């Protein structure tokens, strides 16, 4: 006769830090934007080429990964580094963008068209605004999240 063992499973819920939650939510948002850009390349006036969508999908997947990582520092590093990256990309677009007609997405004339890779990866004013907004959200999240621990209490230096 076989023996039946009563195994008790232990379930626990690990609370996520503020930056981990931000990484997860923005990661999901970026993946939705990347998939939406595949279906509608001119979505909301953006220039969503295949290369642009792949970048959104990869950065979204990395955001979700860092949000679910056991080490909360990974989410802080993601928020800070991608905040700087997106912020700089938005500023560069507004400073160095030139008038022109894009080859992908919204085919209307752009005043601030930045051709990173011509005919492959081009971003316009709507993209610049999106990148600046995303960069600001990530940078603020990294600074705020760095000061808050998992219980939501301010850290004592």
N, CA, C and O of each residue as an XYZ file, in Angstrom:
628
protein
N       0.821     -1.170      0.000
C       0.000      0.000      0.000
C       0.870      1.240      0.000
O       1.872      1.310      0.712
N       0.492      2.189     -0.779
C       1.254      3.428     -0.858
C       0.912      4.365      0.288
O      -0.169      4.294      0.871
N       1.825      5.213      0.585
C       1.621      6.196      1.636
C       1.242      7.534      1.005
O       1.862      7.973      0.036
N       0.240      8.163      1.554
C      -0.172      9.476      1.066
C       0.348     10.513      2.042
O       0.026     10.484      3.230
N       1.128     11.398      1.546
C       1.679     12.442      2.402
C       0.867     13.720      2.222
O       0.497     14.079      1.105
N       0.604     14.382      3.301
C      -0.111     15.645      3.268
C       0.918     16.773      3.236
O       1.482     17.133      4.269
N       1.150     17.306      2.100
C       2.114     18.400      1.969
C       1.386     19.721      2.092
O       0.370     19.962      1.440
N       1.920     20.549      2.926
C       1.332     21.877      3.067
C       2.163     22.852      2.254
O       3.373     22.968      2.444
N       1.517     23.530      1.373
C       2.215     24.513      0.552
C       2.283     25.830      1.299
O       1.335     26.229      1.976
N       3.372     26.470      1.172
C       3.519     27.785      1.777
C       3.456     28.830      0.677
O       4.301     28.877     -0.216
N       2.449     29.651      0.767
C       2.299     30.735     -0.190
C       2.638     32.039      0.512
O       2.214     32.287      1.641
N       3.385     32.837     -0.156
C       3.663     34.153      0.393
C       3.634     35.157     -0.738
O       3.981     34.855     -1.880
N       3.221     36.328     -0.397
C       3.142     37.398     -1.383
C       4.269     38.378     -1.093
O       4.353     38.960     -0.012
N       5.110     38.538     -2.064
C       6.214     39.478     -1.914
C       5.746     40.838     -2.395
O       5.283     40.982     -3.527
N       5.870     41.827     -1.537
C       5.464     43.163     -1.947
C       6.528     43.754     -2.852
O       7.725     43.535     -2.662
N       6.083     44.484     -3.808
C       6.985     45.123     -4.756
C       7.260     46.553     -4.319
O       6.406     47.213     -3.728
N       8.448     47.011     -4.615
C       8.789     48.396     -4.313
C       8.122     49.307     -5.340
O       7.597     48.844     -6.353
N       8.153     50.583     -5.067
C       7.560     51.572     -5.967
C       8.189     51.484     -7.358
O       7.477     51.481     -8.362
N       9.520     51.413     -7.421
C      10.180     51.367     -8.730
C       9.887     50.057     -9.457
O       9.804     50.044    -10.686
N       9.728     48.960     -8.726
C       9.377     47.706     -9.378
C       7.992     47.797    -10.011
O       7.784     47.318    -11.126
N       7.053     48.406     -9.308
C       5.710     48.576     -9.866
C       5.738     49.469    -11.101
O       5.066     49.183    -12.092
N       6.507     50.538    -11.044
C       6.621     51.436    -12.194
C       7.211     50.677    -13.385
O       6.731     50.820    -14.510
N       8.238     49.879    -13.147
C       8.855     49.098    -14.229
C       7.858     48.134    -14.859
O       7.806     47.999    -16.081
N       7.077     47.473    -14.034
C       6.098     46.514    -14.553
C       5.032     47.232    -15.374
O       4.729     46.814    -16.492
N       4.460     48.308    -14.832
C       3.392     49.008    -15.548
C       3.891     49.644    -16.845
O       3.241     49.524    -17.883
N       5.036     50.315    -16.790
C       5.559     50.926    -18.011
C       6.059     49.873    -18.994
O       6.000     50.078    -20.207
N       6.547     48.757    -18.486
C       6.946     47.660    -19.366
C       5.767     47.122    -20.148
O       5.867     46.893    -21.353
N       4.650     46.920    -19.468
C       3.429     46.464    -20.143
C       2.970     47.518    -21.155
O       2.579     47.179    -22.271
N       3.019     48.783    -20.767
C       2.634     49.868    -21.672
C       3.510     49.874    -22.929
O       3.000     50.018    -24.040
N       4.824     49.719    -22.755
C       5.723     49.723    -23.906
C       5.483     48.515    -24.813
O       5.581     48.628    -26.035
N       5.175     47.379    -24.229
C       4.874     46.200    -25.045
C       3.583     46.407    -25.828
O       3.502     46.045    -27.002
N       2.577     46.985    -25.184
C       1.325     47.281    -25.894
C       1.573     48.290    -27.013
O       1.028     48.153    -28.108
N       2.405     49.315    -26.735
C       2.740     50.307    -27.771
C       3.499     49.652    -28.920
O       3.258     49.973    -30.084
N       4.409     48.740    -28.603
C       5.163     48.051    -29.653
C       4.274     47.168    -30.511
O       4.402     47.151    -31.735
N       3.374     46.435    -29.868
C       2.456     45.578    -30.627
C       1.445     46.415    -31.405
O       1.092     46.079    -32.535
N       0.980     47.507    -30.796
C       0.056     48.400    -31.499
C       0.699     49.055    -32.701
O       0.042     49.275    -33.719
N       1.985     49.370    -32.592
C       2.706     49.971    -33.706
C       2.883     49.027    -34.873
O       3.008     49.472    -36.014
N       2.898     47.723    -34.609
C       2.986     46.747    -35.692
C       1.680     46.758    -36.490
O       1.693     46.661    -37.717
N       0.564     46.877    -35.787
C      -0.741     46.862    -36.437
C      -1.041     48.192    -37.127
O      -1.529     48.215    -38.257
N      -0.742     49.319    -36.427
C      -1.025     50.653    -36.957
C       0.257     51.480    -36.881
O       0.517     52.097    -35.849
N       1.070     51.510    -37.949
C       2.361     52.211    -37.904
C       2.268     53.717    -37.631
O       3.229     54.292    -37.120
N       1.167     54.364    -37.946
C       1.021     55.799    -37.711
C       0.190     56.095    -36.472
O      -0.413     57.164    -36.373
N       0.150     55.165    -35.528
C      -0.672     55.289    -34.333
C      -0.365     56.579    -33.580
O       0.782     56.830    -33.210
N      -1.406     57.404    -33.354
C      -1.312     58.682    -32.645
C      -0.298     59.647    -33.259
O       0.243     60.505    -32.562
N      -0.043     59.511    -34.543
C       0.883     60.415    -35.210
C       2.351     60.078    -35.025
O       3.224     60.860    -35.401
N       2.628     58.913    -34.445
C       4.023     58.516    -34.245
C       4.545     57.779    -35.468
O       3.776     57.323    -36.315
N       5.844     57.675    -35.541
C       6.509     57.006    -36.662
C       7.007     55.653    -36.173
O       8.171     55.502    -35.803
N       6.113     54.676    -36.177
C       6.417     53.386    -35.592
C       6.811     52.381    -36.667
O       5.977     51.621    -37.159
N       8.075     52.388    -37.019
C       8.597     51.416    -37.965
C       8.830     50.095    -37.232
O       8.675     50.022    -36.013
N       9.195     49.073    -37.963
C       9.475     47.778    -37.351
C      10.616     47.895    -36.338
O      10.540     47.319    -35.253
N      11.667     48.632    -36.682
C      12.795     48.807    -35.761
C      12.355     49.540    -34.494
O      12.760     49.168    -33.393
N      11.537     50.571    -34.640
C      11.037     51.329    -33.496
C      10.190     50.432    -32.590
O      10.299     50.499    -31.366
N       9.344     49.593    -33.200
C       8.505     48.683    -32.422
C       9.333     47.629    -31.701
O       9.023     47.271    -30.565
N      10.369     47.135    -32.340
C      11.243     46.152    -31.690
C      11.932     46.775    -30.483
O      12.093     46.119    -29.454
N      12.338     48.030    -30.600
C      12.960     48.732    -29.467
C      11.958     48.889    -28.330
O      12.310     48.689    -27.168
N      10.709     49.244    -28.649
C       9.680     49.357    -27.610
C       9.423     48.005    -26.951
O       9.292     47.929    -25.730
N       9.350     46.944    -27.743
C       9.113     45.612    -27.187
C      10.264     45.168    -26.293
O      10.037     44.615    -25.217
N      11.492     45.405    -26.728
C      12.659     44.996    -25.936
C      12.773     45.794    -24.646
O      13.045     45.227    -23.587
N      12.567     47.106    -24.726
C      12.665     47.917    -23.508
C      11.502     47.611    -22.566
O      11.668     47.685    -21.348
N      10.339     47.273    -23.097
C       9.220     46.867    -22.255
C       9.480     45.538    -21.566
O       9.190     45.380    -20.380
N      10.026     44.585    -22.309
C      10.353     43.281    -21.712
C      11.417     43.432    -20.631
O      11.341     42.787    -19.586
N      12.396     44.274    -20.879
C      13.435     44.524    -19.871
C      12.846     45.207    -18.642
O      13.258     44.921    -17.518
N      11.891     46.103    -18.842
C      11.225     46.750    -17.719
C      10.453     45.752    -16.865
O      10.522     45.794    -15.637
N       9.721     44.859    -17.514
C       8.976     43.840    -16.768
C       9.937     42.911    -16.036
O       9.705     42.557    -14.880
N      11.006     42.520    -16.704
C      11.999     41.653    -16.061
C      12.594     42.325    -14.826
O      12.712     41.693    -13.776
N      12.964     43.587    -14.941
C      13.561     44.275    -13.789
C      12.525     44.517    -12.697
O      12.880     44.589    -11.521
N      11.264     44.643    -13.059
C      10.208     44.809    -12.070
C       9.957     43.553    -11.258
O       9.636     43.625    -10.071
N      10.103     42.397    -11.903
C       9.877     41.131    -11.204
C      11.161     40.523    -10.634
O      11.114     39.466    -10.005
N      12.282     41.163    -10.841
C      13.547     40.649    -10.305
C      13.529     40.676     -8.780
O      12.903     41.544     -8.171
N      14.215     39.728     -8.180
C      14.260     39.674     -6.713
C      14.996     40.866     -6.123
O      14.646     41.346     -5.045
N      16.002     41.338     -6.819
C      16.774     42.476     -6.336
C      16.099     43.763     -6.803
O      16.049     44.040     -8.001
N      15.586     44.542     -5.866
C      14.869     45.774     -6.194
C      15.784     46.814     -6.823
O      15.305     47.749     -7.465
N      17.088     46.667     -6.649
C      18.027     47.631     -7.228
C      17.981     47.594     -8.758
O      18.245     48.606     -9.408
N      17.654     46.454     -9.327
C      17.567     46.353    -10.788
C      16.480     47.273    -11.332
O      16.646     47.871    -12.394
N      15.382     47.387    -10.617
C      14.313     48.278    -11.082
C      14.739     49.741    -10.959
O      14.390     50.563    -11.806
N      15.479     50.062     -9.922
C      15.993     51.432     -9.780
C      16.948     51.754    -10.932
O      16.873     52.833    -11.521
N      17.835     50.827    -11.247
C      18.791     51.041    -12.340
C      18.048     51.185    -13.675
O      18.405     52.028    -14.498
N      17.025     50.370    -13.884
C      16.239     50.476    -15.115
C      15.573     51.852    -15.199
O      15.660     52.523    -16.227
N      14.908     52.270    -14.118
C      14.213     53.558    -14.134
C      15.175     54.704    -14.393
O      14.880     55.603    -15.181
N      16.318     54.674    -13.736
C      17.268     55.772    -13.902
C      17.893     55.764    -15.297
O      17.916     56.794    -15.971
N      18.399     54.608    -15.734
C      19.111     54.566    -17.020
C      18.170     54.794    -18.200
O      18.516     55.534    -19.121
N      17.003     54.183    -18.193
C      16.076     54.396    -19.292
C      15.427     55.776    -19.213
O      15.046     56.335    -20.242
N      15.298     56.329    -18.014
C      14.822     57.701    -17.883
C      15.774     58.677    -18.536
O      15.351     59.590    -19.244
N      17.069     58.482    -18.295
C      18.075     59.328    -18.936
C      18.058     59.098    -20.450
O      18.089     60.057    -21.221
N      18.011     57.843    -20.874
C      18.036     57.514    -22.297
C      16.844     58.130    -23.040
O      17.020     58.791    -24.063
N      15.640     57.911    -22.523
C      14.450     58.463    -23.186
C      14.442     59.990    -23.119
O      14.072     60.645    -24.093
N      14.841     60.559    -21.998
C      14.884     62.009    -21.868
C      15.847     62.653    -22.847
O      15.517     63.647    -23.494
N      17.039     62.082    -22.951
C      18.036     62.608    -23.894
C      17.547     62.443    -25.329
O      17.723     63.342    -26.152
N      16.937     61.306    -25.632
C      16.423     61.079    -26.982
C      15.361     62.115    -27.344
O      15.351     62.624    -28.465
N      14.470     62.431    -26.406
C      13.452     63.455    -26.665
C      14.060     64.834    -26.865
O      13.660     65.564    -27.772
N      15.033     65.199    -26.017
C      15.692     66.506    -26.162
C      16.463     66.607    -27.468
O      16.389     67.619    -28.165
N      17.199     65.561    -27.796
C      17.976     65.559    -29.043
C      17.049     65.718    -30.237
O      17.379     66.417    -31.196
N      15.889     65.072    -30.183
C      14.936     65.193    -31.282
C      14.439     66.607    -31.481
O      14.331     67.074    -32.615
N      14.134     67.297    -30.390
C      13.652     68.673    -30.522
C      14.776     69.639    -30.893
O      14.527     70.630    -31.579
N      15.994     69.373    -30.459
C      17.114     70.271    -30.756
C      17.657     70.044    -32.162
O      17.907     71.007    -32.888
N      17.843     68.788    -32.556
C      18.491     68.490    -33.829
C      17.538     68.020    -34.927
O      17.973     67.735    -36.042
N      16.236     67.938    -34.618
C      15.279     67.542    -35.641
C      15.161     68.601    -36.724
O      15.248     69.797    -36.447
N      14.964     68.162    -37.941
C      14.870     69.078    -39.077
C      13.541     68.860    -39.805
O      12.959     67.778    -39.729
N      13.066     69.885    -40.506
C      11.832     69.705    -41.277
C      12.024     68.671    -42.380
O      13.085     68.595    -42.998
N      11.000     67.889    -42.613
C      11.077     66.891    -43.666
C       9.871     65.977    -43.660
O       8.988     66.091    -42.810
N       9.848     65.068    -44.623
C       8.785     64.077    -44.736
C       9.328     62.730    -44.292
O      10.344     62.272    -44.816
N       8.667     62.086    -43.336
C       9.139     60.774    -42.871
C       8.825     59.688    -43.880
O       7.939     59.835    -44.721
N       9.560     58.607    -43.782
C       9.334     57.487    -44.694
C       8.460     56.412    -44.068
O       8.009     55.503    -44.765
N       8.210     56.500    -42.753
C       7.381     55.501    -42.071
C       6.330     56.199    -41.216
O       6.482     57.361    -40.839
N       5.256     55.462    -40.919
C       4.239     55.986    -40.014
C       3.456     57.125    -40.623
O       3.006     57.036    -41.766
N       3.290     58.195    -39.866
C       2.561     59.370    -40.297
C       3.370     60.059    -41.393
O       4.488     60.510    -41.143
N       2.824     60.144    -42.596
C       3.590     60.646    -43.743
C       3.399     62.131    -44.004
O       3.672     62.601    -45.109
N       2.936     62.878    -43.008
C       2.820     64.326    -43.156
C       4.152     64.974    -42.839
O       5.013     64.369    -42.200
N       4.316     66.199    -43.285
C       5.554     66.937    -43.038
C       5.773     67.125    -41.537
O       4.828     67.388    -40.793
N       7.005     66.991    -41.109
C       7.387     67.140    -39.702
C       8.354     68.302    -39.567
O       9.223     68.493    -40.419
N       8.208     69.080    -38.499
C       9.142     70.172    -38.240
C      10.388     69.695    -37.490
O      11.456     70.296    -37.608
N      10.248     68.615    -36.721
C      11.358     68.128    -35.888
C      11.638     66.664    -36.179
O      11.688     65.848    -35.259
N      11.818     66.331    -37.425
C      12.079     64.952    -37.811
C      13.541     64.609    -37.546
O      14.448     65.290    -38.024
N      13.753     63.565    -36.794
C      15.108     63.088    -36.490
C      15.280     61.730    -37.148
O      14.606     60.764    -36.788
N      16.179     61.663    -38.105
C      16.451     60.407    -38.811
C      17.646     59.728    -38.145
O      18.798     60.040    -38.446
N      17.361     58.808    -37.249
C      18.423     58.063    -36.569
C      19.064     57.100    -37.561
O      20.284     57.083    -37.719
N      18.240     56.301    -38.226
C      18.661     55.473    -39.357
C      17.661     55.788    -40.468
O      16.514     55.348    -40.397
N      18.071     56.544    -41.494
C      17.114     56.962    -42.526
C      16.351     55.788    -43.128
O      16.925     54.743    -43.432
N      15.050     55.983    -43.293
C      14.113     55.010    -43.847
C      13.919     53.774    -42.977
O      13.197     52.858    -43.371
N      14.543     53.728    -41.810
C      14.391     52.594    -40.904
C      13.903     53.050    -39.531
O      12.924     52.518    -39.008
N      14.579     54.025    -38.954
C      14.250     54.512    -37.613
C      14.241     56.032    -37.632
O      15.284     56.682    -37.560
N      13.034     56.581    -37.731
C      12.838     58.035    -37.758
C      11.809     58.399    -36.704
O      10.807     57.705    -36.533
N      12.062     59.493    -35.999
C      11.132     59.933    -34.961
C      10.778     61.396    -35.177
O      11.605     62.196    -35.614
N       9.516     61.731    -34.859
C       9.033     63.091    -35.048
C       8.645     63.731    -33.726
O       8.983     63.226    -32.656
N       7.928     64.851    -33.812
C       7.595     65.642    -32.629
C       6.759     64.864    -31.621
O       6.992     64.982    -30.418
N       5.795     64.077    -32.077
C       4.982     63.290    -31.153
C       5.852     62.262    -30.439
O       5.697     62.035    -29.239
N       6.761     61.647    -31.176
C       7.696     60.691    -30.575
C       8.584     61.373    -29.545
O       8.836     60.818    -28.475
N       9.062     62.582    -29.863
C       9.927     63.316    -28.929
C       9.183     63.632    -27.636
O       9.728     63.477    -26.543
N       7.936     64.075    -27.767
C       7.133     64.373    -26.585
C       6.904     63.113    -25.757
O       6.990     63.144    -24.529
N       6.610     62.003    -26.437
C       6.420     60.716    -25.753
C       7.696     60.306    -25.020
O       7.639     59.876    -23.868
N       8.834     60.437    -25.678
C      10.111     60.061    -25.049
C      10.447     60.972    -23.867
O      10.928     60.498    -22.838
N      10.198     62.271    -24.008
C      10.441     63.184    -22.887
C       9.540     62.855    -21.698
O       9.992     62.852    -20.553
N       8.274     62.581    -21.971
C       7.332     62.244    -20.894
C       7.733     60.952    -20.203
O       7.738     60.871    -18.974
N       8.066     59.950    -20.989
C       8.481     58.668    -20.435
C       9.766     58.812    -19.630
O       9.899     58.218    -18.560
N      10.712     59.596    -20.139
C      11.957     59.837    -19.416
C      11.718     60.535    -18.097
O      12.333     60.187    -17.089
N      10.822     61.529    -18.089
C      10.513     62.244    -16.844
C       9.856     61.319    -15.830
O      10.201     61.352    -14.649
N       8.918     60.497    -16.273
C       8.254     59.554    -15.364
C       9.268     58.584    -14.765
O       9.240     58.318    -13.564
N      10.149     58.065    -15.588
C      11.137     57.098    -15.090
C      12.148     57.745    -14.153
O      12.504     57.155    -13.133
N      12.615     58.946    -14.478
C      13.580     59.620    -13.598
C      12.959     59.995    -12.257
O      13.572     59.789    -11.210
N      11.755     60.539    -12.284
C      11.080     60.881    -11.027
C      10.847     59.614    -10.214
O      11.025     59.614     -8.996
N      10.453     58.541    -10.878
C      10.235     57.274    -10.178
C      11.506     56.748     -9.546
O      11.474     56.198     -8.445
N      12.621     56.913    -10.231
C      13.878     56.415     -9.660
C      14.276     57.217     -8.428
O      14.763     56.647     -7.451
N      14.076     58.527     -8.459
C      14.441     59.350     -7.299
C      13.470     59.146     -6.132
O      13.891     59.050     -4.979
N      12.169     59.079     -6.438
C      11.184     58.860     -5.381
C      11.322     57.445     -4.820
O      11.322     57.248     -3.605
N      11.438     56.478     -5.705
C      11.542     55.090     -5.275
C      12.803     54.791     -4.496
O      12.820     53.887     -3.661
N      13.853     55.536     -4.760
C      15.107     55.326     -4.034
C      14.948     55.706     -2.568
O      15.660     55.188     -1.708
N      14.024     56.603     -2.286
C      13.831     57.084     -0.912
C      12.755     56.316     -0.147
O      12.572     56.532      1.051
N      12.053     55.434     -0.824
C      10.963     54.706     -0.181
C      11.307     53.221     -0.155
O      11.757     52.666     -1.157
N      11.098     52.588      0.977
C      11.364     51.155      1.035
C      10.093     50.375      0.717
O       9.085     50.970      0.335
N      10.126     49.070      0.869
C       9.003     48.225      0.491
C       7.740     48.510      1.286
O       6.645     48.261      0.781
N       7.841     49.011      2.483
C       6.662     49.274      3.305
C       6.102     50.675      3.096
O       5.106     51.048      3.717
N       6.735     51.443      2.230
C       6.242     52.773      1.964
C       6.694     53.794      2.997
O       6.182     54.913      3.024
N       7.625     53.434      3.828
C       8.129     54.350      4.844
C       9.403     55.013      4.335
O      10.210     54.361      3.672
N       9.597     56.279      4.627
C      10.829     56.941      4.196
C      12.053     56.256      4.805
O      12.045     55.850      5.968
N      13.082     56.139      4.008
C      14.330     55.543      4.480
C      15.072     56.526      5.355
O      15.083     57.729      5.093
N      15.681     56.014      6.378
C      16.492     56.835      7.270
C      17.932     56.716      6.808
O      18.480     55.613      6.790
N      18.562     57.829      6.434
C      19.933     57.744      5.911
C      20.937     57.301      6.947
O      22.125     57.187      6.646
